[in-house]
């Protein structure tokens, strides 16, 4: 029998992984100024940059296409020196609508994946430009698809409480690591949780990520796919914390239990209504300060939903036991200041209750994962549902 880990050991397992890595890459090819003769130093820098870029590019061989979207094309690839060492090569499309032809999502993804190195975060192996100057990201190859394809196939994929616990602890470690390094992911959902060959869950798609803000700096509220978006963002909060990611983790937890998305609003107003029905109506009594948020409208007395009691939560999510239900309730607490933190999630007693998490190698798997990986990696944070799309002006002004 596997030895039980204490909450403190779960924290250590995350904190003691590889430290934050800043990979300096000389990737920019400097162009000559047509009106002036470049200096010897500039020419030498350009030559070195091009040489390093070419060496990186020649290290990999592109194979078949796995997926294509408006943002990127994803290929299966491998090291030329070792064809068994597989990678996913994500070619970012040049778009004239963006400065320098590159979407901010791509810049963010590269920045944060270079900085974050953790077993439960997708690895960025290299970056290079192709001969037509398109940017290519060489990513970890994750052939088992994503968590969504397992959740949505109850006929062929069977899993239990121990499996849910294993997937959730891997996700929770990834989020805790991000927050420890002052990074908000801002788009956690099942199809951004890719699965490695050995069953390890990897958090992907950092196109909407950002560093923790200065307390006085405004941020955009138009992040996180609607079904996984917390109420403070739906009420247009301009200042927020890691609590937004924790809410998303809670909705993924609920989806794993229910085997379907939990709160499925078709508009932002409808999403707020779903939250009110399932978690209670936000009021000054349960969330001091909520009435000051821009999009908050005081509800009519007849429209107020009380916060569900413990029996209601157990009736809906009791398969994870009283401790699991307690953790879920804390994750989706209305008031973000009272919501459990990513550290608090890993310190919760649910992890050391029976059953123990399934070993990653023994977790359920499903075929067709390579194509699903291609579909997931080709997307960008901008690919929200049509009426829940990120406001480009807002994101430019308030990143």
VOPAGU-2260 file (C-alpha; in pm, 1 decimal, decimal comma):
REM VOPAGU-2260
SITE   aa  ch    i         X         Y         Z
SITE  UNK   A    0       0,0       0,0       0,0
SITE  UNK   A    1     127,9     347,7     -88,5
SITE  UNK   A    2     223,7     561,9     209,7
SITE  UNK   A    3     -16,0     850,9     275,3
SITE  UNK   A    4     121,4    1202,6     228,9
SITE  UNK   A    5      50,7    1473,7     479,5
SITE  UNK   A    6     -77,3    1812,8     360,2
SITE  UNK   A    7     268,6    1957,7     428,4
SITE  UNK   A    8     426,9    1692,4     205,9
SITE  UNK   A    9     188,3    1785,0     -75,1
SITE  UNK   A   10     308,6    2143,8     -45,7
SITE  UNK   A   11     671,3    2029,8     -48,4
SITE  UNK   A   12     615,6    1809,8    -351,4
SITE  UNK   A   13     518,4    2120,6    -545,5
SITE  UNK   A   14     760,0    2374,3    -397,3
SITE  UNK   A   15    1068,9    2153,8    -427,6
SITE  UNK   A   16    1029,9    2087,3    -798,9
SITE  UNK   A   17    1258,8    2261,9   -1049,2
SITE  UNK   A   18    1303,7    2627,9    -976,2
SITE  UNK   A   19    1177,2    2898,4   -1204,8
SITE  UNK   A   20    1383,7    2898,5   -1522,6
SITE  UNK   A   21    1454,4    3206,3   -1731,2
SITE  UNK   A   22    1578,9    3077,4   -2067,2
SITE  UNK   A   23    1750,5    3357,2   -2252,9
SITE  UNK   A   24    1712,7    3294,8   -2625,2
SITE  UNK   A   25    1881,4    3506,8   -2892,4
SITE  UNK   A   26    1599,7    3460,5   -3142,2
SITE  UNK   A   27    1542,9    3803,5   -3292,8
SITE  UNK   A   28    1694,5    3843,8   -3638,2
SITE  UNK   A   29    1803,1    4205,9   -3662,9
SITE  UNK   A   30    1737,8    4366,5   -4000,8
SITE  UNK   A   31    1972,1    4619,2   -4160,3
SITE  UNK   A   32    1863,5    4981,1   -4177,2
SITE  UNK   A   33    1823,7    5069,7   -4543,3
SITE  UNK   A   34    1928,3    5431,7   -4485,6
SITE  UNK   A   35    2241,8    5373,6   -4281,1
SITE  UNK   A   36    2533,6    5139,9   -4270,3
SITE  UNK   A   37    2505,9    4897,0   -3976,8
SITE  UNK   A   38    2783,3    4896,2   -3722,0
SITE  UNK   A   39    3018,6    4601,2   -3686,2
SITE  UNK   A   40    2863,7    4522,5   -3345,2
SITE  UNK   A   41    2509,8    4519,5   -3483,8
SITE  UNK   A   42    2612,5    4295,0   -3772,3
SITE  UNK   A   43    2790,0    4054,9   -3537,6
SITE  UNK   A   44    2486,1    4039,6   -3308,6
SITE  UNK   A   45    2257,5    3971,5   -3602,7
SITE  UNK   A   46    2489,1    3699,1   -3730,6
SITE  UNK   A   47    2503,9    3532,2   -3387,5
SITE  UNK   A   48    2127,6    3552,8   -3346,8
SITE  UNK   A   49    2070,1    3397,2   -3687,7
SITE  UNK   A   50    2327,2    3126,2   -3619,1
SITE  UNK   A   51    2167,0    3030,2   -3288,0
SITE  UNK   A   52    1822,2    3034,5   -3446,2
SITE  UNK   A   53    1934,0    2810,9   -3733,0
SITE  UNK   A   54    2100,0    2565,0   -3495,9
SITE  UNK   A   55    1777,3    2538,6   -3296,2
SITE  UNK   A   56    1563,0    2504,3   -3610,8
SITE  UNK   A   57    1785,7    2231,5   -3752,8
SITE  UNK   A   58    1760,0    2031,1   -3432,9
SITE  UNK   A   59    1397,1    1934,9   -3503,0
SITE  UNK   A   60    1208,0    1760,0   -3781,3
SITE  UNK   A   61     843,7    1848,4   -3846,7
SITE  UNK   A   62     606,8    1560,4   -3913,6
SITE  UNK   A   63     235,8    1541,7   -3983,3
SITE  UNK   A   64      -5,8    1819,4   -3899,6
SITE  UNK   A   65    -211,3    1758,8   -3585,9
SITE  UNK   A   66    -434,4    2066,1   -3593,4
SITE  UNK   A   67    -477,8    2409,7   -3746,4
SITE  UNK   A   68    -664,9    2720,3   -3630,7
SITE  UNK   A   69    -664,7    3091,6   -3701,6
SITE  UNK   A   70    -389,0    3138,2   -3443,1
SITE  UNK   A   71    -150,7    2849,0   -3502,8
SITE  UNK   A   72     -70,9    2522,4   -3678,2
SITE  UNK   A   73      44,7    2227,8   -3466,3
SITE  UNK   A   74     273,8    1955,0   -3600,2
SITE  UNK   A   75     405,0    1632,9   -3456,5
SITE  UNK   A   76     783,7    1646,5   -3458,4
SITE  UNK   A   77    1096,7    1487,2   -3322,1
SITE  UNK   A   78    1463,5    1547,2   -3258,0
SITE  UNK   A   79    1667,1    1475,2   -3571,2
SITE  UNK   A   80    1931,8    1312,0   -3354,5
SITE  UNK   A   81    1672,9    1091,1   -3182,7
SITE  UNK   A   82    1349,4    1020,0   -3376,3
SITE  UNK   A   83    1201,8     858,5   -3064,6
SITE  UNK   A   84    1214,3    1193,8   -2879,7
SITE  UNK   A   85     877,8    1338,7   -2983,9
SITE  UNK   A   86     771,8    1703,2   -2957,3
SITE  UNK   A   87     478,3    1919,4   -3061,1
SITE  UNK   A   88     578,9    2211,3   -3285,4
SITE  UNK   A   89     335,4    2502,0   -3268,9
SITE  UNK   A   90     381,8    2744,4   -3558,4
SITE  UNK   A   91     232,5    3085,0   -3479,1
SITE  UNK   A   92      67,6    3249,8   -3777,3
SITE  UNK   A   93     166,8    3605,4   -3865,6
SITE  UNK   A   94    -132,1    3837,7   -3842,6
SITE  UNK   A   95    -120,8    4190,1   -3985,8
SITE  UNK   A   96    -379,7    4304,1   -3729,9
SITE  UNK   A   97    -124,6    4278,9   -3449,7
SITE  UNK   A   98     186,6    4478,7   -3377,0
SITE  UNK   A   99     484,8    4309,4   -3540,2
SITE  UNK   A  100     236,4    4052,9   -3673,6
SITE  UNK   A  101     230,7    3866,7   -3343,1
SITE  UNK   A  102     -68,2    3833,1   -3108,9
SITE  UNK   A  103     -11,8    3923,7   -2744,7
SITE  UNK   A  104    -130,2    3572,0   -2654,8
SITE  UNK   A  105     178,8    3424,7   -2822,4
SITE  UNK   A  106     412,6    3663,5   -2642,8
SITE  UNK   A  107     252,4    3582,4   -2308,2
SITE  UNK   A  108     266,6    3208,9   -2371,1
SITE  UNK   A  109     638,1    3218,9   -2452,0
SITE  UNK   A  110     718,3    3448,2   -2158,9
SITE  UNK   A  111     548,7    3239,5   -1893,4
SITE  UNK   A  112     644,9    2897,1   -2025,9
SITE  UNK   A  113    1008,4    3011,1   -2028,9
SITE  UNK   A  114     974,5    3118,5   -1666,1
SITE  UNK   A  115     777,5    2823,0   -1527,7
SITE  UNK   A  116     924,5    2474,9   -1504,1
SITE  UNK   A  117     713,2    2217,8   -1319,5
SITE  UNK   A  118     605,4    1854,3   -1376,4
SITE  UNK   A  119     241,2    1963,6   -1404,5
SITE  UNK   A  120     296,7    2250,5   -1649,5
SITE  UNK   A  121     357,4    2187,5   -2019,6
SITE  UNK   A  122     726,5    2231,2   -2102,0
SITE  UNK   A  123     857,4    2471,7   -2365,6
SITE  UNK   A  124    1173,6    2310,5   -2505,8
SITE  UNK   A  125    1276,9    2574,5   -2757,8
SITE  UNK   A  126    1165,9    2865,3   -2975,8
SITE  UNK   A  127    1284,2    2938,4   -3329,8
SITE  UNK   A  128    1179,1    3128,8   -3638,2
SITE  UNK   A  129    1125,9    2950,4   -3969,1
SITE  UNK   A  130    1267,5    3085,8   -4295,3
SITE  UNK   A  131     951,6    3288,8   -4355,5
SITE  UNK   A  132    1001,6    3444,2   -4006,7
SITE  UNK   A  133     707,2    3261,6   -3847,6
SITE  UNK   A  134     759,0    3181,2   -3481,5
SITE  UNK   A  135     770,0    2815,1   -3378,2
SITE  UNK   A  136     727,8    2686,2   -3022,4
SITE  UNK   A  137     870,7    2342,1   -2950,0
SITE  UNK   A  138     649,2    2198,2   -2677,9
SITE  UNK   A  139     634,6    1882,2   -2474,4
SITE  UNK   A  140     455,2    1602,8   -2662,2
SITE  UNK   A  141     142,7    1500,5   -2470,1
SITE  UNK   A  142     -18,6    1215,2   -2664,5
SITE  UNK   A  143    -302,1    1127,7   -2425,5
SITE  UNK   A  144    -523,1    1422,3   -2515,8
SITE  UNK   A  145    -687,7    1621,6   -2237,5
SITE  UNK   A  146    -906,7    1582,1   -1933,5
SITE  UNK   A  147   -1217,2    1691,9   -2121,6
SITE  UNK   A  148   -1213,3    1388,2   -2351,5
SITE  UNK   A  149   -1209,3    1157,6   -2048,6
SITE  UNK   A  150   -1486,6    1344,5   -1865,8
SITE  UNK   A  151   -1717,7    1351,0   -2169,2
SITE  UNK   A  152   -1696,7     978,8   -2252,2
SITE  UNK   A  153   -1868,9     791,5   -1965,2
SITE  UNK   A  154   -1951,0     500,4   -2195,2
SITE  UNK   A  155   -1587,2     408,2   -2258,9
SITE  UNK   A  156   -1395,1     581,7   -1980,6
SITE  UNK   A  157   -1471,9     474,3   -1624,9
SITE  UNK   A  158   -1313,0     645,9   -1327,7
SITE  UNK   A  159   -1367,8     675,5    -955,1
SITE  UNK   A  160   -1287,8     889,1    -654,9
SITE  UNK   A  161    -919,5     787,7    -639,8
SITE  UNK   A  162    -876,0     892,9   -1004,5
SITE  UNK   A  163   -1047,9    1228,5    -946,0
SITE  UNK   A  164    -821,3    1286,8    -649,2
SITE  UNK   A  165    -510,5    1212,5    -858,2
SITE  UNK   A  166    -610,6    1450,9   -1138,0
SITE  UNK   A  167    -709,8    1722,0    -892,4
SITE  UNK   A  168    -385,0    1710,4    -695,0
SITE  UNK   A  169    -181,6    1746,3   -1015,9
SITE  UNK   A  170    -388,9    2046,7   -1122,4
SITE  UNK   A  171    -369,3    2197,3    -774,6
SITE  UNK   A  172       9,5    2162,3    -766,9
SITE  UNK   A  173      37,4    2340,5   -1102,0
SITE  UNK   A  174    -181,4    2630,2    -986,9
SITE  UNK   A  175       0,7    2657,0    -654,4
SITE  UNK   A  176     334,4    2672,9    -839,8
SITE  UNK   A  177     203,5    2946,9   -1070,3
SITE  UNK   A  178      81,2    3152,8    -775,3
SITE  UNK   A  179     403,6    3100,4    -581,9
SITE  UNK   A  180     579,8    3252,0    -881,4
SITE  UNK   A  181     330,5    3540,7    -904,0
SITE  UNK   A  182     154,3    3419,0   -1218,7
SITE  UNK   A  183    -222,4    3407,9   -1277,9
SITE  UNK   A  184    -324,3    3154,2   -1543,7
SITE  UNK   A  185    -669,5    3302,3   -1614,4
SITE  UNK   A  186    -805,3    3022,9   -1833,5
SITE  UNK   A  187    -818,9    2695,8   -1638,8
SITE  UNK   A  188   -1061,4    2443,1   -1790,6
SITE  UNK   A  189   -1054,5    2070,7   -1877,9
SITE  UNK   A  190    -931,1    2112,8   -2235,5
SITE  UNK   A  191    -632,1    2312,4   -2111,3
SITE  UNK   A  192    -529,7    2015,2   -1896,7
SITE  UNK   A  193    -329,1    1790,1   -2126,9
SITE  UNK   A  194    -215,5    1438,8   -2040,7
SITE  UNK   A  195     131,6    1290,5   -2086,6
SITE  UNK   A  196     207,5     933,0   -2187,4
SITE  UNK   A  197     266,3     838,6   -1822,2
SITE  UNK   A  198     -66,3     989,4   -1711,5
SITE  UNK   A  199      72,5    1315,7   -1570,5
SITE  UNK   A  200    -164,9    1611,3   -1610,3
SITE  UNK   A  201      -7,1    1927,0   -1755,8
SITE  UNK   A  202    -154,1    2275,9   -1738,7
SITE  UNK   A  203    -129,8    2438,6   -2083,7
SITE  UNK   A  204    -233,2    2751,6   -2277,8
SITE  UNK   A  205     -78,4    3049,5   -2101,0
SITE  UNK   A  206    -205,7    3293,0   -2364,4
SITE  UNK   A  207    -418,5    3481,6   -2109,8
SITE  UNK   A  208    -172,6    3454,3   -1819,5
SITE  UNK   A  209     -20,9    3755,8   -1649,6
SITE  UNK   A  210     194,0    3843,2   -1352,7
SITE  UNK   A  211      28,1    3947,0   -1028,0
SITE  UNK   A  212     -63,4    4312,6   -1061,9
SITE  UNK   A  213      39,4    4613,8    -864,7
SITE  UNK   A  214    -244,9    4674,2    -613,1
SITE  UNK   A  215    -329,2    4999,7    -792,5
SITE  UNK   A  216    -307,4    4865,6   -1148,4
SITE  UNK   A  217    -631,1    4783,4   -1327,8
SITE  UNK   A  218    -669,6    4445,0   -1499,4
SITE  UNK   A  219    -918,1    4322,2   -1756,2
SITE  UNK   A  220   -1220,4    4126,5   -1638,7
SITE  UNK   A  221   -1262,6    3961,0   -1980,2
SITE  UNK   A  222   -1059,5    3647,7   -1907,2
SITE  UNK   A  223   -1142,5    3283,8   -1828,4
SITE  UNK   A  224   -1391,6    3092,0   -2040,6
SITE  UNK   A  225   -1741,9    3178,7   -1918,0
SITE  UNK   A  226   -1840,9    2844,6   -1756,6
SITE  UNK   A  227   -1524,8    2857,3   -1541,6
SITE  UNK   A  228   -1531,2    3232,8   -1471,3
SITE  UNK   A  229   -1576,4    3351,8   -1109,9
SITE  UNK   A  230   -1845,6    3601,0   -1010,2
SITE  UNK   A  231   -1604,9    3888,8    -944,0
SITE  UNK   A  232   -1504,0    3888,8   -1312,0
SITE  UNK   A  233   -1865,6    3864,0   -1426,2
SITE  UNK   A  234   -1926,0    4174,5   -1211,3
SITE  UNK   A  235   -1633,4    4344,1   -1391,6
SITE  UNK   A  236   -1381,3    4356,9   -1108,6
SITE  UNK   A  237   -1064,3    4542,1   -1213,7
SITE  UNK   A  238    -856,8    4417,5    -920,0
SITE  UNK   A  239    -832,7    4049,4    -835,5
SITE  UNK   A  240    -602,3    3777,1    -710,4
SITE  UNK   A  241    -525,0    3406,8    -742,8
SITE  UNK   A  242    -878,3    3346,3    -614,6
SITE  UNK   A  243    -999,1    3365,2    -976,8
SITE  UNK   A  244    -791,3    3057,3   -1067,0
SITE  UNK   A  245    -908,5    2871,4    -756,3
SITE  UNK   A  246   -1272,1    2921,4    -861,2
SITE  UNK   A  247   -1189,0    2769,9   -1201,2
SITE  UNK   A  248   -1019,8    2473,7   -1032,5
SITE  UNK   A  249   -1338,3    2424,5    -828,4
SITE  UNK   A  250   -1555,4    2418,7   -1140,6
SITE  UNK   A  251   -1322,8    2158,5   -1296,4
SITE  UNK   A  252   -1354,4    1955,6    -974,9
SITE  UNK   A  253   -1735,0    1970,6   -1002,0
SITE  UNK   A  254   -1718,7    1872,3   -1369,1
SITE  UNK   A  255   -1508,9    1566,9   -1287,2
SITE  UNK   A  256   -1772,1    1458,8   -1034,9
SITE  UNK   A  257   -2075,9    1529,6   -1252,8
SITE  UNK   A  258   -1911,1    1425,8   -1581,8
SITE  UNK   A  259   -2055,3    1734,0   -1747,2
SITE  UNK   A  260   -1994,0    2109,2   -1715,3
SITE  UNK   A  261   -2148,1    2238,3   -1394,6
SITE  UNK   A  262   -2266,5    2593,0   -1466,8
SITE  UNK   A  263   -2332,3    2649,9   -1836,4
SITE  UNK   A  264   -2453,6    3004,2   -1890,2
SITE  UNK   A  265   -2516,5    3118,5   -2247,2
SITE  UNK   A  266   -2446,0    3483,7   -2162,4
SITE  UNK   A  267   -2266,9    3656,1   -1876,4
SITE  UNK   A  268   -2600,3    3744,3   -1715,3
SITE  UNK   A  269   -2716,3    3384,5   -1751,5
SITE  UNK   A  270   -2387,6    3267,3   -1598,2
SITE  UNK   A  271   -2446,7    3490,1   -1297,0
SITE  UNK   A  272   -2792,0    3334,8   -1263,3
SITE  UNK   A  273   -2638,4    2984,2   -1268,7
SITE  UNK   A  274   -2397,0    3088,8    -994,2
SITE  UNK   A  275   -2680,5    3232,6    -785,0
SITE  UNK   A  276   -2880,9    2910,5    -815,4
SITE  UNK   A  277   -2587,4    2683,4    -729,9
SITE  UNK   A  278   -2379,5    2890,3    -487,6
SITE  UNK   A  279   -2620,1    3153,7    -358,5
SITE  UNK   A  280   -2690,9    3513,8    -456,6
SITE  UNK   A  281   -2403,3    3754,9    -390,4
SITE  UNK   A  282   -2512,3    4015,2    -133,6
SITE  UNK   A  283   -2337,3    4260,6      95,4
SITE  UNK   A  284   -2418,9    4020,4     380,9
SITE  UNK   A  285   -2215,6    3732,1     231,8
SITE  UNK   A  286   -1968,8    3936,5      24,0
SITE  UNK   A  287   -1890,2    4282,4     167,4
SITE  UNK   A  288   -1812,9    4528,4    -111,4
SITE  UNK   A  289   -1980,7    4335,4    -394,0
SITE  UNK   A  290   -2233,2    4613,7    -454,8
SITE  UNK   A  291   -1949,6    4848,6    -552,8
SITE  UNK   A  292   -1849,5    4636,6    -854,8
SITE  UNK   A  293   -1943,6    4793,4   -1187,4
SITE  UNK   A  294   -2172,0    4520,9   -1318,3
SITE  UNK   A  295   -2347,8    4438,4    -991,4
SITE  UNK   A  296   -2724,6    4489,1    -985,3
SITE  UNK   A  297   -2903,9    4443,0    -651,4
SITE  UNK   A  298   -3147,1    4153,4    -691,3
SITE  UNK   A  299   -3516,7    4177,3    -616,9
SITE  UNK   A  300   -3601,5    4008,7    -283,9
SITE  UNK   A  301   -3798,9    3741,3    -468,1
SITE  UNK   A  302   -3493,7    3655,6    -682,5
SITE  UNK   A  303   -3251,0    3594,1    -395,0
SITE  UNK   A  304   -3117,7    3239,5    -364,0
SITE  UNK   A  305   -2980,3    3142,6     -21,7
SITE  UNK   A  306   -2634,8    2988,4       0,4
SITE  UNK   A  307   -2692,8    2609,6     -18,3
SITE  UNK   A  308   -2648,8    2420,2     307,4
SITE  UNK   A  309   -2414,7    2127,9     358,1
SITE  UNK   A  310   -2690,3    1872,3     294,2
SITE  UNK   A  311   -2759,1    2021,2     -49,5
SITE  UNK   A  312   -2391,1    2007,3    -142,2
SITE  UNK   A  313   -2365,7    1647,4     -21,6
SITE  UNK   A  314   -2673,3    1558,8    -224,3
SITE  UNK   A  315   -2515,5    1696,7    -542,3
SITE  UNK   A  316   -2150,2    1602,7    -493,4
SITE  UNK   A  317   -2153,1    1340,6    -217,7
SITE  UNK   A  318   -1955,1    1086,0    -422,3
SITE  UNK   A  319   -1634,0    1263,0    -314,1
SITE  UNK   A  320   -1728,9    1235,6      54,2
SITE  UNK   A  321   -1784,2    1506,1     319,2
SITE  UNK   A  322   -1421,7    1623,6     305,6
SITE  UNK   A  323   -1423,8    1649,3     -74,1
SITE  UNK   A  324   -1749,8    1844,4     -62,7
SITE  UNK   A  325   -1599,2    2078,9     196,8
SITE  UNK   A  326   -1303,1    2145,6     -32,5
SITE  UNK   A  327   -1531,4    2214,4    -328,7
SITE  UNK   A  328   -1744,0    2457,2    -125,2
SITE  UNK   A  329   -1433,9    2646,3     -17,5
SITE  UNK   A  330   -1310,6    2669,9    -377,3
SITE  UNK   A  331   -1633,8    2828,1    -499,7
SITE  UNK   A  332   -1699,3    3061,9    -208,0
SITE  UNK   A  333   -1863,0    3376,6    -345,4
SITE  UNK   A  334   -1642,4    3627,6    -163,3
SITE  UNK   A  335   -1293,8    3596,4    -321,3
SITE  UNK   A  336   -1130,0    3719,6       0,5
SITE  UNK   A  337   -1279,0    3418,5     183,9
SITE  UNK   A  338   -1213,7    3166,2     -93,6
SITE  UNK   A  339    -951,6    2904,1     -14,2
SITE  UNK   A  340    -603,8    2974,8    -155,0
SITE  UNK   A  341    -404,4    2742,3    -380,4
SITE  UNK   A  342    -185,6    2660,3     -80,0
SITE  UNK   A  343    -492,2    2598,9     133,3
SITE  UNK   A  344    -622,5    2357,0    -129,6
SITE  UNK   A  345    -309,0    2142,8     -98,5
SITE  UNK   A  346    -324,6    2157,2     281,7
SITE  UNK   A  347    -683,7    2032,3     292,6
SITE  UNK   A  348    -749,6    1706,1     474,6
SITE  UNK   A  349    -928,6    1552,6     174,2
SITE  UNK   A  350    -597,9    1444,6      22,1
SITE  UNK   A  351    -506,6    1217,1     313,9
SITE  UNK   A  352    -850,1    1058,7     347,0
SITE  UNK   A  353    -927,1     725,5     182,2
SITE  UNK   A  354    -900,7     634,0     -96,2
SITE  UNK   A  355    -549,7     745,9    -178,9
SITE  UNK   A  356    -494,9     905,6    -523,0
SITE  UNK   A  357    -442,4     660,7    -808,3
SITE  UNK   A  358     -84,8     635,2    -934,2
SITE  UNK   A  359     -53,3     835,6   -1254,1
SITE  UNK   A  360      49,8     531,4   -1458,0
SITE  UNK   A  361    -273,9     356,6   -1360,4
SITE  UNK   A  362    -512,3     640,1   -1445,2
SITE  UNK   A  363    -775,2     583,6   -1718,7
SITE  UNK   A  364    -663,4     654,0   -2074,9
SITE  UNK   A  365    -828,8     694,8   -2410,9
SITE  UNK   A  366    -712,9     673,0   -2772,3
SITE  UNK   A  367    -707,7     960,9   -3019,4
SITE  UNK   A  368    -507,3    1180,8   -2789,2
SITE  UNK   A  369    -259,1    1315,3   -3046,3
SITE  UNK   A  370    -531,7    1479,5   -3255,4
SITE  UNK   A  371    -696,3    1620,2   -2940,0
SITE  UNK   A  372    -361,8    1765,0   -2833,5
SITE  UNK   A  373    -332,5    1930,5   -3174,5
SITE  UNK   A  374    -681,5    2076,0   -3138,5
SITE  UNK   A  375    -601,9    2210,6   -2792,1
SITE  UNK   A  376    -262,3    2361,6   -2874,6
SITE  UNK   A  377    -383,1    2539,0   -3190,2
SITE  UNK   A  378    -625,7    2744,7   -2980,2
SITE  UNK   A  379    -555,8    3073,9   -2811,8
SITE  UNK   A  380    -702,6    3251,9   -2513,3
SITE  UNK   A  381    -889,6    3467,0   -2766,9
SITE  UNK   A  382   -1099,9    3170,4   -2877,7
SITE  UNK   A  383   -1390,3    3232,2   -2640,8
SITE  UNK   A  384   -1746,0    3156,4   -2740,1
SITE  UNK   A  385   -1868,3    3426,4   -2980,6
SITE  UNK   A  386   -2056,2    3639,6   -2730,4
SITE  UNK   A  387   -1807,4    3584,6   -2449,6
SITE  UNK   A  388   -1503,0    3685,8   -2647,3
SITE  UNK   A  389   -1222,6    3886,0   -2494,0
SITE  UNK   A  390   -1260,8    4258,2   -2550,0
SITE  UNK   A  391    -944,2    4348,6   -2741,7
SITE  UNK   A  392    -957,1    4715,9   -2647,8
SITE  UNK   A  393   -1004,1    4634,3   -2279,0
SITE  UNK   A  394    -717,0    4387,0   -2286,2
SITE  UNK   A  395    -492,1    4639,2   -2457,1
SITE  UNK   A  396    -568,6    4905,9   -2198,1
SITE  UNK   A  397    -588,1    4680,1   -1894,9
SITE  UNK   A  398    -374,2    4368,9   -1953,5
